[in-house]
Amino acid sequence: MKSTIFERSVPAASTVQHSLAGTKHAPFWLDDLVDPGRYPALQGDLDADVAVVGGGYCGLWTALKAKQANPDARVVLLEAKTVGWAASGRNGGFMEASLTHGEDNGASRWPKEIDRLNELGFENLDALERQIGALGLDCEFERPGSISVAVEPYQVDQLRQLETDADNVFLDREALAAQVISPTYLAGIWNKRSTALVHPAKLAVGLAKAATDAGVEIFENTKVDTLNSSRSTPTAPVDVVTGGGTVRARRVALATNVFPSLLKRTKLHTVPVYDYALMTEPLTDEQMASIGWANRQGLSDMANQFHYYRLSADNRVLFGGYDAIYHYGRKVDPSYEDRTATYRLLAAHFFTTFPQLEGLKFSHRWAGAIDTSTRFCAFFGQARQGRVAYAAGFTGLGVASTHFAADVMVDFMAGQRTERTQLQMVRQSAIPFPPEPVASIGIQATRMSLNQADHNQGRRNVILKTLDALGLGFDS
Ligand SMILES: Cc1cc2nc3c(=O)[nH]c(=O)nc-3n(C[C@H](O)[C@H](O)[C@H](O)COP(=O)(O)OP(=O)(O)OC[C@H]3O[C@@H](n4cnc5c(N)ncnc54)[C@H](O)[C@@H]3O)c2cc1C
């Protein structure tokens, strides 16, 4: 097998060790909040028109939009811990236009629809930009686009194929060096429209404030244990049962992401895959000058096991990705978040990418669970005779697509047939993962195959080709 650039050009062990000494184990974004905003726990029973379960972006947008659509409705949001503590408060902050986890994935699944799905994705990102402005959400929104960089020769050929898209600008080695300086870069594609960047946790707490300002009632530390509904009276409210009380809701929206589904039918539809990230200290002007990056694009490299990286408002570099770890038993467990080997690997890859930053330290390290679905993008549906709507499975690209999912859930709850609800992508159900131990064996075999492909000019082996043909897979 051929080695990758990250194996051929390894920084000194002392550089890596120094960079990780004293790193705080906490998501930088949540640690950076001055006022996280806190809400009471539910105590007692209440009646509501809409109950939203989950206080990440998906639940927050759904609650806000449901209230905006019907200001007289009583809308409550129930969150097991605190608003934005999970993926929404600890992600990379890449707000991507794609609703389908990339064009190739969408085109292979919904070839007749993909052009419209692409348009809807851009409309969604444009709408997000407008709403963040209109709501006055201070979430450090910027829209510099993103560059996919080739760090191996075969990836340059892959990039050339993307050149046909009118929004894509091909950057050869020299043109790319004029944007961002790394000895590993061979070429890049800059898409100027597709990506915005945000401070993820500020977006979550800002949304919660906007929702409560609009009249939504948020209850934190309120875990929903079950949903009880009567089959014989389909118009009766659903009992949303928590330890502190029951909400009798006419409509329920489930935005519980990677956490155990409250519906039996979607229990096997997602698996938690752990993704890891490092954040540096703020760069000095001199350090910034050594890497260029004046246009502040989001960056990622092109392998199956890829890195994503970006600047924060105060010129730190967030560097994440590469390892995507699944643990037997599909549990979400905080003990999986501190993985020394992965942080060392990420730090080493960072200094391979930017050797000129030797001596820089990482201030924060953290991880989070990604809700991977077999189709690599969200699935949607309704249950309990239309009284419960759900969306999950964003697979590492949910910062923008949760906003689209919220629109779908609001359409469902209003009983409206819209362009969104009629999309094949929305109507088609996702294929579940198998139960254990098959899930674990299959996922580990797929991971090994993806790693092999990265060491073999991107060539996919028989396992990956079979999964491709079946429309199945594993991604982050
Ligand atoms: C490290 C990392 C990096 C990422 N980077 C990016 C990126 O750069 N760009 C991108 O687009 N996406 C990224 N993602 C994915 C993105 O963060 C998620 O897709 C998105 O935040 C999902 O939002 P959500 O509201 O569906 O889920 P979450 O933010 O996970 O919120 C779900 C909430 O539901 C609550 N909940 C669950 N069950 C219950 C219950 N029974 N009762 C009450 N509450 C419940 C949970 O406590 C949680 O707060 C990343 C994810 C991770 C982990």
The ligand as an SDF file (V2000), in Angstrom:
LIG
                    3D

 53 58  0  0  0  0  0  0  0  0999 V2000
  -17.5440   17.1130   16.2560 C   0  0  0  0  0  0  0  0  0  0  0  0
  -18.6420   17.4080   15.2580 C   0  0  0  0  0  0  0  0  0  0  0  0
  -18.3690   18.2310   14.1720 C   0  0  0  0  0  0  0  0  0  0  0  0
  -19.3860   18.5190   13.2590 C   0  0  0  0  0  0  0  0  0  0  0  0
  -19.1290   19.4320   12.2630 N   0  0  0  0  0  0  0  0  0  0  0  0
  -20.1290   19.8030   11.4340 C   0  0  0  0  0  0  0  0  0  0  0  0
  -19.9270   20.8410   10.4810 C   0  0  0  0  0  0  0  0  0  0  0  0
  -18.8770   21.4900   10.4410 O   0  0  0  0  0  0  0  0  0  0  0  0
  -20.9480   21.1240    9.6260 N   0  0  0  0  0  0  0  0  0  0  0  0
  -22.1380   20.4650    9.6770 C   0  0  0  0  0  0  0  0  0  0  0  0
  -23.0240   20.7690    8.8820 O   0  0  0  0  0  0  0  0  0  0  0  0
  -22.3830   19.5310   10.6310 N   0  0  0  0  0  0  0  0  0  0  0  0
  -21.4210   19.1940   11.5110 C   0  0  0  0  0  0  0  0  0  0  0  0
  -21.6700   18.2840   12.4850 N   0  0  0  0  0  0  0  0  0  0  0  0
  -23.0380   17.7300   12.6050 C   0  0  0  0  0  0  0  0  0  0  0  0
  -24.0000   18.7490   13.1980 C   0  0  0  0  0  0  0  0  0  0  0  0
  -23.4320   19.2970   14.3600 O   0  0  0  0  0  0  0  0  0  0  0  0
  -25.3200   18.0410   13.5280 C   0  0  0  0  0  0  0  0  0  0  0  0
  -25.8180   17.4010   12.3650 O   0  0  0  0  0  0  0  0  0  0  0  0
  -26.3860   18.9960   14.0220 C   0  0  0  0  0  0  0  0  0  0  0  0
  -25.9130   19.7790   15.0840 O   0  0  0  0  0  0  0  0  0  0  0  0
  -27.6040   18.1840   14.4540 C   0  0  0  0  0  0  0  0  0  0  0  0
  -28.5030   19.0280   15.1490 O   0  0  0  0  0  0  0  0  0  0  0  0
  -29.6970   18.3610   15.9400 P   0  0  0  0  0  0  0  0  0  0  0  0
  -30.5150   19.4290   16.5140 O   0  0  0  0  0  0  0  0  0  0  0  0
  -30.3700   17.3690   15.0540 O   0  0  0  0  0  0  0  0  0  0  0  0
  -28.9930   17.4770   17.0650 O   0  0  0  0  0  0  0  0  0  0  0  0
  -28.2930   17.8130   18.4680 P   0  0  0  0  0  0  0  0  0  0  0  0
  -27.5300   19.0550   18.4470 O   0  0  0  0  0  0  0  0  0  0  0  0
  -27.5700   16.5600   18.8560 O   0  0  0  0  0  0  0  0  0  0  0  0
  -29.5190   18.0020   19.4440 O   0  0  0  0  0  0  0  0  0  0  0  0
  -30.3430   16.9240   19.8150 C   0  0  0  0  0  0  0  0  0  0  0  0
  -30.8350   17.2380   21.2130 C   0  0  0  0  0  0  0  0  0  0  0  0
  -31.8940   16.3530   21.5510 O   0  0  0  0  0  0  0  0  0  0  0  0
  -31.8240   16.1230   22.9370 C   0  0  0  0  0  0  0  0  0  0  0  0
  -32.5570   14.8830   23.2320 N   0  0  0  0  0  0  0  0  0  0  0  0
  -32.3070   13.6540   22.7180 C   0  0  0  0  0  0  0  0  0  0  0  0
  -33.1980   12.7640   23.2210 N   0  0  0  0  0  0  0  0  0  0  0  0
  -34.0150   13.4510   24.0400 C   0  0  0  0  0  0  0  0  0  0  0  0
  -35.1160   13.0790   24.8580 C   0  0  0  0  0  0  0  0  0  0  0  0
  -35.5580   11.8290   24.9200 N   0  0  0  0  0  0  0  0  0  0  0  0
  -35.7210   14.0500   25.5910 N   0  0  0  0  0  0  0  0  0  0  0  0
  -35.3020   15.3420   25.5380 C   0  0  0  0  0  0  0  0  0  0  0  0
  -34.2450   15.7400   24.7860 N   0  0  0  0  0  0  0  0  0  0  0  0
  -33.6170   14.8000   24.0520 C   0  0  0  0  0  0  0  0  0  0  0  0
  -30.3310   16.0140   23.2140 C   0  0  0  0  0  0  0  0  0  0  0  0
  -30.0380   16.2230   24.5810 O   0  0  0  0  0  0  0  0  0  0  0  0
  -29.7700   17.0710   22.2910 C   0  0  0  0  0  0  0  0  0  0  0  0
  -29.5560   18.3020   22.9380 O   0  0  0  0  0  0  0  0  0  0  0  0
  -20.6840   17.9530   13.4190 C   0  0  0  0  0  0  0  0  0  0  0  0
  -20.9470   17.1290   14.5000 C   0  0  0  0  0  0  0  0  0  0  0  0
  -19.9460   16.8490   15.4240 C   0  0  0  0  0  0  0  0  0  0  0  0
  -20.2720   15.9710   16.6010 C   0  0  0  0  0  0  0  0  0  0  0  0
  1  2  1  0
  2  3  1  0
  2 52  2  0
  3  4  2  0
  4  5  1  0
  4 50  1  0
  5  6  2  0
  6  7  1  0
  6 13  1  0
  7  8  2  0
  7  9  1  0
  9 10  1  0
 10 11  2  0
 10 12  1  0
 12 13  2  0
 13 14  1  0
 14 15  1  0
 14 50  1  0
 15 16  1  0
 16 17  1  0
 16 18  1  0
 18 19  1  0
 18 20  1  0
 20 21  1  0
 20 22  1  0
 22 23  1  0
 23 24  1  0
 24 25  2  0
 24 26  1  0
 24 27  1  0
 27 28  1  0
 28 29  2  0
 28 30  1  0
 28 31  1  0
 31 32  1  0
 32 33  1  0
 33 34  1  0
 33 48  1  0
 34 35  1  0
 35 36  1  0
 35 46  1  0
 36 37  1  0
 36 45  1  0
 37 38  2  0
 38 39  1  0
 39 40  1  0
 39 45  2  0
 40 41  1  0
 40 42  2  0
 42 43  1  0
 43 44  2  0
 44 45  1  0
 46 47  1  0
 46 48  1  0
 48 49  1  0
 50 51  2  0
 51 52  1  0
 52 53  1  0
M  END
$$$$
